[in-house]
């Protein structure tokens, strides 16, 4: 679950598994797997960071293990 903010300042929690894609135009739009769209105050980068952290927590992937794997692939 990721904590986000609507444009009116209301906080809510979104299941990160429901995110299909995120757009910045200039507001941040989140399109869900259901086709619904949500506009949030957070930047696209913030939403992505929270979604990645959520997936890491969900799958118990330590952030350092992921970074070392990416670094090894780039070598």
C-alpha positions, 0 to 999 in steps of 0.5 A: 500500500502506498500513501498518496494525496489528492489535489484537494489535500486529502490523503488516501492509501492505494494498493500499489498492485493496481497501478497500470501506469503513471503520467506527468502532464503536469499533474500526476495521473495514475491509471489503474488496472481497472481503467480508473484514473486518479490525479495526485499531488505527488510527482511521478518520481515520488509515486514510482519510488513508493510503488517500488518500495512497496513491491520490495517490502511485499516480496521481501527484497532488500534494497541493497540486493536489488542495487547490487544486482542492477550494478552487476548487470551493467558491468 
